[in-house]
Amino acid sequence: MFAKEGFKFLIPLVIWVVLVIIITLIFPVVPMIYLAVLSSLLLFFVLWFFRDPERTPHPDIDKIVSPADGRIVAYDEIHDKYVGNAKVLSIFMSVFDVHVNRMPADGEIVDEKYFDGTFMSAYNPAASFENEHRSLFIDGGGDRRYVVTQIAGMVARRIVPYLSKGDKGKKGDKLGMICFGSKVDIIMPADIVLEVKLNQKLRAGKTVLGTFK
């Protein structure tokens, strides 16, 4: 599948590539051949970046799945105003990862906050607070509360929402997308037993982060 946000990049790029190839066939000089090759590679990159594969989450309601593709770059234990005592994972998404984010568990988005910030490297811990970001506060019932924060990076300039305040979603449902490289933080209740570790590669809606006791 292909994420719909990619069409605004794909359509003009396809037109450009077709024109370049036609001109190259008419005037097969070295500069035009190079341009055709580079344009075609860019087209394949856009197709690859905006891929949106189907994901089937773990059916156990006590299992929490990753909200993002990427690699775990930070872990902490905090007290959050919404979640309470909590565990925090930061997931870095390179430009080669799928950028569609998903619900970590069943629940309702009871609130959301948007911060129009800077665009420092997503690897920088301060990016979670200073960069443009969107936080979704999810109520899974009882003490099962989560915060998923989509954070724009140096290249990413747009956070696209699929689900917003008042929406209900199932584990693995698509909640939004960040265009071109970024990070996602997830805050979970402290009584979740983690099943992942630092630097582990994750898949959104698929990889189990942890299990409630």
GROMACS elastic network, one bead per residue, 0.5 to 0.9 nm:
[ bonds ]
;  ai    aj funct       b0    kb
    1    50     6  0.86619   500
    1    51     6  0.58746   500
    1    53     6  0.55147   500
    1    54     6  0.74317   500
    2     5     6  0.85961   500
    2     6     6  0.73675   500
    2     7     6  0.86090   500
    2    47     6  0.75625   500
    2    48     6  0.87861   500
    2    50     6  0.57538   500
    2    52     6  0.50632   500
    2    53     6  0.77549   500
    3     6     6  0.57643   500
    3     7     6  0.78289   500
    3    50     6  0.53192   500
    3    51     6  0.60180   500
    3    52     6  0.55219   500
    3   100     6  0.78521   500
    3   177     6  0.88271   500
    4     7     6  0.57546   500
    4     8     6  0.83062   500
    4    50     6  0.81070   500
    5     8     6  0.65134   500
    5     9     6  0.79933   500
    5    50     6  0.76545   500
    5   160     6  0.82207   500
    5   177     6  0.86029   500
    5   179     6  0.84404   500
    6     9     6  0.54180   500
    6    10     6  0.59426   500
    6    11     6  0.86400   500
    6    46     6  0.73460   500
    6    47     6  0.78317   500
    6    49     6  0.83981   500
    6    50     6  0.56289   500
    6    51     6  0.86933   500
    6   179     6  0.88571   500
    7    11     6  0.57277   500
    7    12     6  0.85593   500
    7    50     6  0.88845   500
    8    11     6  0.59734   500
    8    12     6  0.71206   500
    8    13     6  0.88391   500
    9    12     6  0.61492   500
    9    13     6  0.62243   500
    9    14     6  0.87508   500
    9    46     6  0.74697   500
   10    13     6  0.50962   500
   10    14     6  0.59847   500
   10    15     6  0.86411   500
   10    43     6  0.71970   500
   10    46     6  0.68170   500
   10    47     6  0.74567   500
   11    14     6  0.52404   500
   11    15     6  0.63928   500
   11    16     6  0.87022   500
   12    15     6  0.50905   500
   12    16     6  0.61294   500
   12    17     6  0.86546   500
   13    17     6  0.60947   500
   13    18     6  0.85649   500
   13    39     6  0.80413   500
   13    40     6  0.89989   500
   13    42     6  0.82934   500
   13    43     6  0.64673   500
   13    46     6  0.89090   500
   14    17     6  0.51168   500
   14    18     6  0.61330   500
   14    19     6  0.85901   500
   14    40     6  0.87294   500
   14    43     6  0.70051   500
   15    18     6  0.52561   500
   15    19     6  0.62454   500
   15    20     6  0.86628   500
   16    19     6  0.52057   500
   16    20     6  0.61470   500
   16    21     6  0.86090   500
   16    39     6  0.78780   500
   17    20     6  0.50892   500
   17    21     6  0.60716   500
   17    22     6  0.85609   500
   17    36     6  0.67968   500
   17    39     6  0.58385   500
   17    40     6  0.63183   500
   17    43     6  0.77302   500
   18    21     6  0.51764   500
   18    22     6  0.61737   500
   18    23     6  0.86504   500
   18    36     6  0.88883   500
   19    22     6  0.51426   500
   19    23     6  0.61721   500
   19    24     6  0.84891   500
   20    23     6  0.51565   500
   20    24     6  0.59923   500
   20    25     6  0.85981   500
   20    32     6  0.74360   500
   20    33     6  0.87923   500
   20    35     6  0.73610   500
   20    36     6  0.57491   500
   20    39     6  0.79925   500
   21    25     6  0.61548   500
   21    26     6  0.86693   500
   21    32     6  0.83233   500
   21    33     6  0.82140   500
   21    35     6  0.88115   500
   21    36     6  0.57784   500
   21    37     6  0.88913   500
   22    25     6  0.51722   500
   22    26     6  0.64018   500
   22    27     6  0.86103   500
   23    26     6  0.50761   500
   23    27     6  0.58886   500
   23    28     6  0.78119   500
   23    32     6  0.76986   500
   24    29     6  0.71031   500
   24    30     6  0.89756   500
   24    32     6  0.54378   500
   24    33     6  0.61478   500
   24    35     6  0.86661   500
   24    36     6  0.71249   500
   25    28     6  0.55016   500
   25    33     6  0.88327   500
   27    32     6  0.75310   500
   28    31     6  0.84745   500
   28    32     6  0.65326   500
   28    33     6  0.64818   500
   29    32     6  0.55586   500
   29    33     6  0.63216   500
   29    34     6  0.88852   500
   30    33     6  0.50558   500
   30    34     6  0.62587   500
   30    35     6  0.86376   500
   31    34     6  0.51937   500
   31    35     6  0.62016   500
   31    36     6  0.86743   500
   32    36     6  0.60658   500
   32    37     6  0.85838   500
   33    36     6  0.51080   500
   33    37     6  0.62584   500
   33    38     6  0.86696   500
   34    37     6  0.51616   500
   34    38     6  0.61476   500
   34    39     6  0.84902   500
   35    38     6  0.51716   500
   35    39     6  0.59472   500
   35    40     6  0.84510   500
   36    39     6  0.51607   500
   36    40     6  0.60826   500
   36    41     6  0.86100   500
   37    40     6  0.51683   500
   37    41     6  0.62299   500
   37    42     6  0.86993   500
   38    41     6  0.50846   500
   38    42     6  0.62333   500
   38    43     6  0.86801   500
   39    42     6  0.50779   500
   39    43     6  0.62715   500
   39    44     6  0.87868   500
   40    43     6  0.50097   500
   40    44     6  0.63233   500
   40    45     6  0.86475   500
   41    44     6  0.51301   500
   41    45     6  0.61983   500
   41    46     6  0.87721   500
   42    46     6  0.63064   500
   42    47     6  0.86883   500
   43    46     6  0.52472   500
   43    47     6  0.63169   500
   43    48     6  0.86300   500
   44    47     6  0.50583   500
   44    48     6  0.60946   500
   44    49     6  0.85563   500
   45    49     6  0.59505   500
   45    50     6  0.86010   500
   45    96     6  0.87873   500
   46    49     6  0.50510   500
   46    50     6  0.61558   500
   46    51     6  0.85572   500
   47    50     6  0.55951   500
   47    51     6  0.63431   500
   48    51     6  0.54271   500
   48    96     6  0.77536   500
   48    97     6  0.89908   500
   48    98     6  0.84516   500
   49    52     6  0.87316   500
   49    95     6  0.68278   500
   49    96     6  0.63547   500
   49    97     6  0.71411   500
   49    98     6  0.65036   500
   49    99     6  0.75143   500
   49   179     6  0.88116   500
   49   180     6  0.78191   500
   50    98     6  0.70593   500
   50    99     6  0.72799   500
   50   100     6  0.83298   500
   50   179     6  0.85231   500
   51    98     6  0.64929   500
   51    99     6  0.82745   500
   51   100     6  0.85819   500
   52    98     6  0.67509   500
   52    99     6  0.80589   500
   52   100     6  0.67321   500
   53    98     6  0.82149   500
   55   172     6  0.71255   500
   55   203     6  0.87784   500
   55   204     6  0.77552   500
   55   205     6  0.60816   500
   55   206     6  0.62589   500
   56    59     6  0.84892   500
   56   172     6  0.70578   500
   56   205     6  0.68669   500
   56   206     6  0.63612   500
   57    60     6  0.88149   500
   57    65     6  0.71374   500
   57   171     6  0.66382   500
   57   172     6  0.56429   500
   57   204     6  0.88206   500
   57   205     6  0.52667   500
   57   207     6  0.78813   500
   57   208     6  0.84284   500
   58    61     6  0.80438   500
   58    63     6  0.68886   500
   58    64     6  0.83286   500
   58    65     6  0.75657   500
   58   171     6  0.84338   500
   58   172     6  0.88354   500
   58   205     6  0.82139   500
   58   206     6  0.67856   500
   58   207     6  0.82501   500
   58   208     6  0.73715   500
   59    62     6  0.87449   500
   59    63     6  0.78201   500
   59   171     6  0.85902   500
   60    63     6  0.54969   500
   60    64     6  0.86725   500
   61    64     6  0.76914   500
   61   105     6  0.74830   500
   61   106     6  0.78777   500
   61   171     6  0.85463   500
   61   211     6  0.89062   500
   61   212     6  0.89968   500
   62   105     6  0.86783   500
   62   192     6  0.89855   500
   62   210     6  0.83523   500
   62   211     6  0.54385   500
   62   212     6  0.52870   500
   62   213     6  0.80932   500
   63   104     6  0.87674   500
   63   105     6  0.77624   500
   63   192     6  0.89403   500
   63   208     6  0.63317   500
   63   209     6  0.74722   500
   63   210     6  0.59194   500
   63   212     6  0.67825   500
   64   104     6  0.54643   500
   64   105     6  0.57357   500
   64   171     6  0.80757   500
   64   188     6  0.89317   500
   64   192     6  0.85493   500
   64   205     6  0.88838   500
   64   207     6  0.84809   500
   64   208     6  0.56612   500
   64   209     6  0.55516   500
   64   210     6  0.54830   500
   64   211     6  0.62124   500
   64   212     6  0.81385   500
   65    68     6  0.89349   500
   65   102     6  0.87194   500
   65   103     6  0.78325   500
   65   105     6  0.68005   500
   65   171     6  0.75204   500
   65   172     6  0.75133   500
   65   203     6  0.85917   500
   65   204     6  0.70946   500
   65   205     6  0.54537   500
   65   206     6  0.59938   500
   65   207     6  0.54216   500
   65   209     6  0.52321   500
   65   210     6  0.73445   500
   66    69     6  0.74210   500
   66    91     6  0.88677   500
   66   101     6  0.87104   500
   66   102     6  0.75482   500
   66   103     6  0.79409   500
   66   104     6  0.56928   500
   66   172     6  0.85602   500
   66   186     6  0.84192   500
   66   202     6  0.67311   500
   66   203     6  0.64797   500
   66   205     6  0.55847   500
   66   206     6  0.66577   500
   66   207     6  0.56063   500
   66   208     6  0.62762   500
   66   209     6  0.58632   500
   67    91     6  0.87991   500
   67   100     6  0.87340   500
   67   101     6  0.53360   500
   67   103     6  0.56917   500
   67   104     6  0.52562   500
   67   148     6  0.75098   500
   67   172     6  0.77491   500
   67   174     6  0.88817   500
   67   175     6  0.86995   500
   67   184     6  0.75427   500
   67   185     6  0.86027   500
   67   186     6  0.75707   500
   67   203     6  0.79704   500
   67   205     6  0.60542   500
   67   206     6  0.87595   500
   67   207     6  0.89495   500
   68    71     6  0.89507   500
   68    91     6  0.69619   500
   68    92     6  0.85388   500
   68    93     6  0.76293   500
   68    97     6  0.89149   500
   68    98     6  0.79021   500
   68    99     6  0.71534   500
   68   100     6  0.70944   500
   68   102     6  0.64994   500
   68   104     6  0.89715   500
   68   183     6  0.84002   500
   68   184     6  0.66252   500
   68   185     6  0.89936   500
   68   202     6  0.71239   500
   68   203     6  0.61576   500
   68   205     6  0.73453   500
   69    91     6  0.76182   500
   69    92     6  0.80636   500
   69    93     6  0.63213   500
   69    94     6  0.89385   500
   69    97     6  0.59331   500
   69    98     6  0.58650   500
   69    99     6  0.68653   500
   69   100     6  0.80314   500
   69   101     6  0.76167   500
   69   201     6  0.75528   500
   69   202     6  0.51874   500
   69   205     6  0.85499   500
   69   207     6  0.88953   500
   70    91     6  0.57635   500
   70    92     6  0.52977   500
   70    94     6  0.68440   500
   70    96     6  0.89578   500
   70    97     6  0.61298   500
   70    98     6  0.80501   500
   70    99     6  0.88829   500
   70   183     6  0.83145   500
   70   184     6  0.89541   500
   70   200     6  0.83335   500
   70   201     6  0.56765   500
   70   202     6  0.53072   500
   70   203     6  0.67307   500
   70   204     6  0.82115   500
   71    90     6  0.82521   500
   71    91     6  0.52890   500
   71    92     6  0.53128   500
   71    93     6  0.67321   500
   71    94     6  0.86293   500
   71   198     6  0.78403   500
   71   199     6  0.54524   500
   71   200     6  0.54821   500
   71   202     6  0.59444   500
   71   203     6  0.89590   500
   72    75     6  0.77872   500
   72    89     6  0.67432   500
   72    90     6  0.57119   500
   72    92     6  0.63505   500
   72   196     6  0.85774   500
   72   197     6  0.72347   500
   72   198     6  0.51910   500
   72   200     6  0.56453   500
   72   201     6  0.67928   500
   72   202     6  0.76160   500
   73    89     6  0.77467   500
   73    90     6  0.57138   500
   73    91     6  0.59197   500
   73    92     6  0.63359   500
   73   123     6  0.76436   500
   73   198     6  0.60334   500
   73   199     6  0.58009   500
   73   200     6  0.84283   500
   74    88     6  0.79885   500
   74    89     6  0.58528   500
   74    90     6  0.50694   500
   74    91     6  0.74554   500
   74   125     6  0.82323   500
   74   198     6  0.66422   500
   74   199     6  0.83512   500
   75    87     6  0.73742   500
   75    88     6  0.55714   500
   75    90     6  0.65031   500
   75   197     6  0.85944   500
   75   198     6  0.72851   500
   76    86     6  0.84930   500
   76    87     6  0.58863   500
   76    88     6  0.51473   500
   76    89     6  0.68254   500
   76    90     6  0.89083   500
   77    85     6  0.75682   500
   77    86     6  0.57353   500
   77    88     6  0.60865   500
   77   190     6  0.76499   500
   78    84     6  0.81431   500
   78    85     6  0.60055   500
   78    86     6  0.53252   500
   78    87     6  0.62868   500
   78    88     6  0.73219   500
   78   187     6  0.88738   500
   78   190     6  0.86020   500
   79    82     6  0.87690   500
   79    83     6  0.75796   500
   79    84     6  0.52132   500
   79    86     6  0.57417   500
   79    87     6  0.84866   500
   80    83     6  0.52882   500
   80    85     6  0.62323   500
   80    86     6  0.65089   500
   80   187     6  0.81251   500
   81    84     6  0.57380   500
   81    85     6  0.86979   500
   82   137     6  0.77938   500
   82   145     6  0.74907   500
   82   146     6  0.80499   500
   82   147     6  0.80341   500
   83    86     6  0.64097   500
   83   137     6  0.88888   500
   83   143     6  0.79103   500
   83   144     6  0.79345   500
   83   145     6  0.54540   500
   83   146     6  0.62503   500
   83   147     6  0.75507   500
   83   187     6  0.73994   500
   83   188     6  0.69125   500
   83   189     6  0.61283   500
   83   190     6  0.87472   500
   84   145     6  0.87673   500
   84   188     6  0.89719   500
   84   189     6  0.69962   500
   84   190     6  0.80125   500
   85   188     6  0.85117   500
   85   189     6  0.62279   500
   85   190     6  0.53488   500
   85   191     6  0.84546   500
   86   187     6  0.62915   500
   86   188     6  0.53664   500
   86   191     6  0.78216   500
   86   192     6  0.87048   500
   87   186     6  0.82037   500
   87   187     6  0.57281   500
   87   188     6  0.52904   500
   87   189     6  0.62447   500
   87   190     6  0.53222   500
   87   191     6  0.85683   500
   87   192     6  0.80546   500
   88   185     6  0.68800   500
   88   186     6  0.56636   500
   88   188     6  0.64040   500
   88   189     6  0.89418   500
   89   184     6  0.83412   500
   89   185     6  0.56632   500
   89   186     6  0.54709   500
   89   187     6  0.67593   500
   89   188     6  0.84907   500
   89   198     6  0.89294   500
   90   125     6  0.88911   500
   90   128     6  0.86699   500
   90   183     6  0.69398   500
   90   184     6  0.59107   500
   90   186     6  0.66571   500
   91   182     6  0.87154   500
   91   183     6  0.55232   500
   91   184     6  0.51625   500
   91   185     6  0.61121   500
   91   186     6  0.82295   500
   91   201     6  0.89670   500
   91   202     6  0.82647   500
   92   122     6  0.69737   500
   92   123     6  0.69574   500
   92   181     6  0.81596   500
   92   182     6  0.62538   500
   92   184     6  0.66177   500
   92   185     6  0.87324   500
   93    96     6  0.76880   500
   93    97     6  0.57875   500
   93    98     6  0.78917   500
   93    99     6  0.72687   500
   93   122     6  0.85861   500
   93   180     6  0.87882   500
   93   181     6  0.56489   500
   93   182     6  0.52681   500
   93   183     6  0.55070   500
   93   184     6  0.77656   500
   94    97     6  0.55189   500
   94    98     6  0.86758   500
   94    99     6  0.87948   500
   94   180     6  0.78806   500
   94   182     6  0.67601   500
   94   183     6  0.84655   500
   95    98     6  0.80205   500
   95    99     6  0.81515   500
   95   155     6  0.89543   500
   95   179     6  0.88137   500
   95   180     6  0.55927   500
   95   182     6  0.80429   500
   96    99     6  0.87054   500
   96   180     6  0.88977   500
   96   181     6  0.81233   500
   97   181     6  0.81108   500
   97   203     6  0.88652   500
   98   101     6  0.83063   500
   98   203     6  0.83141   500
   98   204     6  0.82216   500
   99   176     6  0.85968   500
   99   177     6  0.56262   500
   99   178     6  0.58691   500
   99   179     6  0.68738   500
   99   180     6  0.76301   500
   99   181     6  0.77391   500
   99   182     6  0.83815   500
   99   204     6  0.88803   500
  100   174     6  0.67545   500
  100   175     6  0.77387   500
  100   176     6  0.59826   500
  100   178     6  0.69993   500
  100   179     6  0.88793   500
  100   204     6  0.77971   500
  101   150     6  0.83473   500
  101   172     6  0.86719   500
  101   173     6  0.84293   500
  101   174     6  0.58178   500
  101   175     6  0.57474   500
  101   176     6  0.53166   500
  101   177     6  0.55897   500
  101   178     6  0.79312   500
  101   184     6  0.84247   500
  101   204     6  0.63478   500
  101   205     6  0.80641   500
  102   105     6  0.88984   500
  102   171     6  0.75339   500
  102   172     6  0.51402   500
  102   173     6  0.52599   500
  102   175     6  0.50809   500
  102   176     6  0.70431   500
  102   177     6  0.88012   500
  102   204     6  0.60269   500
  102   205     6  0.57545   500
  103   106     6  0.71299   500
  103   107     6  0.82839   500
  103   138     6  0.88827   500
  103   148     6  0.83795   500
  103   169     6  0.68993   500
  103   170     6  0.67000   500
  103   171     6  0.51190   500
  103   173     6  0.53219   500
  103   174     6  0.63644   500
  103   175     6  0.61183   500
  103   204     6  0.84888   500
  103   205     6  0.69559   500
  104   107     6  0.89514   500
  104   146     6  0.83023   500
  104   148     6  0.83997   500
  104   170     6  0.83799   500
  104   171     6  0.54573   500
  104   172     6  0.63052   500
  104   173     6  0.84084   500
  104   186     6  0.86755   500
  104   204     6  0.83101   500
  104   205     6  0.66668   500
  104   208     6  0.89727   500
  104   209     6  0.87917   500
  105   138     6  0.87248   500
  105   140     6  0.70393   500
  105   146     6  0.86807   500
  105   169     6  0.80560   500
  105   170     6  0.62731   500
  105   172     6  0.70403   500
  105   173     6  0.87835   500
  105   205     6  0.88754   500
  106   138     6  0.86295   500
  106   139     6  0.83214   500
  106   140     6  0.58172   500
  106   141     6  0.88449   500
  106   168     6  0.77913   500
  106   169     6  0.57640   500
  106   172     6  0.82950   500
  106   173     6  0.87459   500
  107   110     6  0.89785   500
  107   138     6  0.58942   500
  107   139     6  0.51719   500
  107   141     6  0.70847   500
  107   144     6  0.88434   500
  107   145     6  0.84576   500
  107   167     6  0.87490   500
  107   168     6  0.57869   500
  107   169     6  0.56850   500
  107   170     6  0.65492   500
  107   171     6  0.79169   500
  108   111     6  0.89314   500
  108   137     6  0.82265   500
  108   138     6  0.54265   500
  108   139     6  0.52230   500
  108   140     6  0.65842   500
  108   141     6  0.86902   500
  108   165     6  0.80323   500
  108   166     6  0.66143   500
  108   167     6  0.58334   500
  108   169     6  0.62617   500
  108   170     6  0.88299   500
  109   112     6  0.73833   500
  109   136     6  0.63695   500
  109   137     6  0.55425   500
  109   139     6  0.63717   500
  109   140     6  0.89510   500
  109   163     6  0.79411   500
  109   164     6  0.65455   500
  109   165     6  0.50552   500
  109   166     6  0.55157   500
  109   167     6  0.56110   500
  109   168     6  0.62074   500
  109   169     6  0.79907   500
  110   136     6  0.78873   500
  110   137     6  0.58277   500
  110   138     6  0.59913   500
  110   139     6  0.65453   500
  110   164     6  0.86092   500
  110   165     6  0.54927   500
  110   166     6  0.56947   500
  110   167     6  0.78558   500
  110   168     6  0.88742   500
  111   135     6  0.83411   500
  111   136     6  0.61850   500
  111   137     6  0.51883   500
  111   138     6  0.74856   500
  111   164     6  0.79210   500
  111   165     6  0.50585   500
  111   166     6  0.73921   500
  112   134     6  0.70609   500
  112   135     6  0.54294   500
  112   137     6  0.59423   500
  112   138     6  0.89530   500
  112   164     6  0.70325   500
  112   165     6  0.58705   500
  113   133     6  0.82757   500
  113   134     6  0.56675   500
  113   135     6  0.51809   500
  113   136     6  0.68145   500
  113   137     6  0.85420   500
  114   132     6  0.76654   500
  114   133     6  0.59281   500
  114   135     6  0.64799   500
  115   129     6  0.87032   500
  115   130     6  0.84128   500
  115   131     6  0.77235   500
  115   132     6  0.54000   500
  115   133     6  0.53107   500
  115   134     6  0.63563   500
  115   135     6  0.85913   500
  116   130     6  0.86947   500
  116   131     6  0.72554   500
  116   133     6  0.68320   500
  116   134     6  0.87775   500
  117   129     6  0.83321   500
  117   130     6  0.55720   500
  117   133     6  0.73042   500
  117   152     6  0.89961   500
  118   127     6  0.80846   500
  118   130     6  0.58809   500
  118   132     6  0.58249   500
  118   152     6  0.85674   500
  118   153     6  0.86006   500
  118   154     6  0.85502   500
  119   122     6  0.80263   500
  119   127     6  0.76433   500
  119   130     6  0.79139   500
  119   131     6  0.51525   500
  119   132     6  0.67343   500
  119   152     6  0.65922   500
  119   153     6  0.53531   500
  119   155     6  0.76317   500
  119   156     6  0.78276   500
  119   157     6  0.78493   500
  120   123     6  0.84773   500
  120   124     6  0.72276   500
  120   126     6  0.84304   500
  120   127     6  0.61846   500
  120   130     6  0.79689   500
  120   131     6  0.64515   500
  120   152     6  0.85102   500
  120   153     6  0.60085   500
  120   154     6  0.51746   500
  120   155     6  0.89435   500
  121   124     6  0.55814   500
  121   125     6  0.89106   500
  121   127     6  0.67925   500
  121   131     6  0.87166   500
  121   152     6  0.87295   500
  121   153     6  0.53258   500
  121   154     6  0.50491   500
  121   155     6  0.83807   500
  121   182     6  0.82226   500
  122   125     6  0.73964   500
  122   126     6  0.83736   500
  122   127     6  0.55655   500
  122   128     6  0.76589   500
  122   131     6  0.81702   500
  122   151     6  0.74676   500
  122   152     6  0.70883   500
  122   154     6  0.68735   500
  122   181     6  0.80743   500
  122   182     6  0.56677   500
  122   183     6  0.57960   500
  123   126     6  0.85996   500
  123   127     6  0.73725   500
  123   153     6  0.83254   500
  123   182     6  0.86020   500
  123   183     6  0.79051   500
  124   127     6  0.54461   500
  124   128     6  0.80274   500
  125   128     6  0.61149   500
  125   129     6  0.81495   500
  126   129     6  0.55739   500
  126   130     6  0.59781   500
  126   131     6  0.78903   500
  127   130     6  0.50093   500
  127   132     6  0.82613   500
  127   133     6  0.88832   500
  127   151     6  0.73958   500
  127   152     6  0.82137   500
  127   153     6  0.76152   500
  127   183     6  0.86638   500
  128   131     6  0.63185   500
  128   132     6  0.84818   500
  128   133     6  0.74652   500
  128   149     6  0.81457   500
  128   150     6  0.87144   500
  128   151     6  0.63798   500
  128   152     6  0.88643   500
  128   183     6  0.80750   500
  128   184     6  0.84249   500
  128   185     6  0.75683   500
  129   132     6  0.81777   500
  129   133     6  0.78411   500
  129   151     6  0.86962   500
  130   133     6  0.82546   500
  131   151     6  0.65049   500
  131   152     6  0.62025   500
  131   153     6  0.70874   500
  131   154     6  0.88845   500
  132   150     6  0.84930   500
  132   151     6  0.60158   500
  132   152     6  0.54740   500
  132   153     6  0.80436   500
  132   157     6  0.82655   500
  132   158     6  0.86393   500
  132   159     6  0.84497   500
  133   149     6  0.65293   500
  133   150     6  0.53951   500
  133   152     6  0.60712   500
  133   159     6  0.76599   500
  134   148     6  0.82104   500
  134   149     6  0.54233   500
  134   150     6  0.52031   500
  134   151     6  0.66804   500
  134   152     6  0.89055   500
  134   159     6  0.75839   500
  134   161     6  0.89379   500
  135   147     6  0.65340   500
  135   148     6  0.56526   500
  135   150     6  0.64066   500
  135   151     6  0.86464   500
  135   185     6  0.89644   500
  136   146     6  0.81434   500
  136   147     6  0.55385   500
  136   148     6  0.52294   500
  136   149     6  0.62282   500
  136   150     6  0.84432   500
  136   164     6  0.76862   500
  136   165     6  0.77327   500
  137   145     6  0.74826   500
  137   146     6  0.60339   500
  137   148     6  0.67854   500
  137   149     6  0.87794   500
  137   165     6  0.83612   500
  138   144     6  0.85119   500
  138   145     6  0.56855   500
  138   146     6  0.50836   500
  138   147     6  0.60402   500
  138   148     6  0.78103   500
  138   168     6  0.89044   500
  139   142     6  0.80134   500
  139   143     6  0.83135   500
  139   144     6  0.64546   500
  139   146     6  0.66977   500
  139   147     6  0.89621   500
  140   143     6  0.76594   500
  140   145     6  0.55888   500
  140   146     6  0.76817   500
  141   144     6  0.55526   500
  141   145     6  0.72476   500
  142   145     6  0.78473   500
  143   189     6  0.76581   500
  144   188     6  0.79658   500
  144   189     6  0.66613   500
  145   187     6  0.84492   500
  145   188     6  0.67502   500
  145   189     6  0.66772   500
  146   186     6  0.70389   500
  146   187     6  0.55057   500
  146   188     6  0.50808   500
  146   189     6  0.71228   500
  147   185     6  0.79298   500
  147   186     6  0.56426   500
  147   187     6  0.50035   500
  147   188     6  0.70221   500
  148   184     6  0.70016   500
  148   185     6  0.58321   500
  148   187     6  0.65614   500
  148   188     6  0.89692   500
  149   183     6  0.83748   500
  149   184     6  0.55428   500
  149   185     6  0.51010   500
  149   186     6  0.64032   500
  149   187     6  0.85355   500
  150   159     6  0.73220   500
  150   176     6  0.84491   500
  150   177     6  0.82221   500
  150   178     6  0.72193   500
  150   182     6  0.78693   500
  150   183     6  0.63699   500
  150   185     6  0.67813   500
  150   186     6  0.89970   500
  151   156     6  0.87347   500
  151   159     6  0.79195   500
  151   178     6  0.78008   500
  151   182     6  0.59285   500
  151   183     6  0.50976   500
  151   184     6  0.57578   500
  151   185     6  0.77585   500
  152   155     6  0.77490   500
  152   156     6  0.51650   500
  152   157     6  0.63094   500
  152   158     6  0.70441   500
  152   159     6  0.69924   500
  152   178     6  0.67884   500
  152   179     6  0.81190   500
  152   180     6  0.84739   500
  152   181     6  0.73571   500
  152   183     6  0.66054   500
  152   184     6  0.86937   500
  153   156     6  0.50245   500
  153   157     6  0.74344   500
  153   180     6  0.80078   500
  153   181     6  0.60027   500
  153   183     6  0.69309   500
  154   157     6  0.77520   500
  154   180     6  0.88186   500
  154   181     6  0.75824   500
  154   182     6  0.76802   500
  155   179     6  0.82058   500
  155   180     6  0.58029   500
  155   181     6  0.60407   500
  155   182     6  0.77447   500
  156   159     6  0.79829   500
  156   178     6  0.67004   500
  156   179     6  0.52294   500
  156   181     6  0.54318   500
  156   182     6  0.61950   500
  157   178     6  0.79361   500
  157   179     6  0.66570   500
  157   180     6  0.75943   500
  158   177     6  0.84555   500
  158   178     6  0.60043   500
  158   179     6  0.56959   500
  158   180     6  0.84018   500
  159   176     6  0.73833   500
  159   177     6  0.59799   500
  159   179     6  0.65841   500
  160   175     6  0.89255   500
  160   176     6  0.54885   500
  160   177     6  0.50778   500
  160   178     6  0.60831   500
  160   179     6  0.77926   500
  161   164     6  0.67618   500
  161   175     6  0.64072   500
  161   177     6  0.65520   500
  161   178     6  0.87028   500
  162   174     6  0.66806   500
  162   177     6  0.76706   500
  163   166     6  0.84875   500
  163   167     6  0.60333   500
  163   168     6  0.80136   500
  163   169     6  0.80147   500
  163   174     6  0.75132   500
  163   176     6  0.66077   500
  164   167     6  0.57030   500
  164   168     6  0.87626   500
  164   175     6  0.78658   500
  165   168     6  0.86765   500
  169   172     6  0.82523   500
  169   173     6  0.60465   500
  169   174     6  0.83602   500
  169   175     6  0.82116   500
  170   173     6  0.54734   500
  170   174     6  0.89811   500
  171   174     6  0.89285   500
  171   205     6  0.69956   500
  172   175     6  0.87122   500
  172   204     6  0.74073   500
  172   206     6  0.74439   500
  173   205     6  0.75354   500
  174   177     6  0.82754   500
  174   205     6  0.85783   500
  178   181     6  0.73236   500
  178   182     6  0.68237   500
  178   183     6  0.86417   500
  179   182     6  0.78775   500
  187   190     6  0.89984   500
  188   191     6  0.84521   500
  188   192     6  0.72264   500
  189   192     6  0.59954   500
  189   212     6  0.86984   500
  190   193     6  0.80517   500
  191   211     6  0.85477   500
  191   212     6  0.62783   500
  191   213     6  0.64963   500
  192   209     6  0.88678   500
  192   210     6  0.58322   500
  192   211     6  0.53011   500
  192   213     6  0.63589   500
  193   209     6  0.84409   500
  193   210     6  0.51631   500
  193   211     6  0.52142   500
  193   212     6  0.61792   500
  193   213     6  0.67591   500
  194   197     6  0.79160   500
  194   208     6  0.86088   500
  194   209     6  0.57779   500
  194   211     6  0.66113   500
  194   212     6  0.88940   500
  195   208     6  0.69090   500
  195   209     6  0.54678   500
  195   211     6  0.75494   500
  196   200     6  0.66993   500
  196   202     6  0.88579   500
  196   207     6  0.88315   500
  196   208     6  0.77184   500
  196   209     6  0.57005   500
  196   210     6  0.72105   500
  197   200     6  0.56842   500
  198   201     6  0.88499   500
  201   207     6  0.88007   500
  202   206     6  0.78861   500
  202   207     6  0.56737   500
  202   208     6  0.85484   500
  202   209     6  0.87060   500
  203   206     6  0.54272   500
  203   207     6  0.53130   500
  203   208     6  0.88995   500
  204   207     6  0.65507   500
  205   208     6  0.81429   500
  208   211     6  0.79129   500
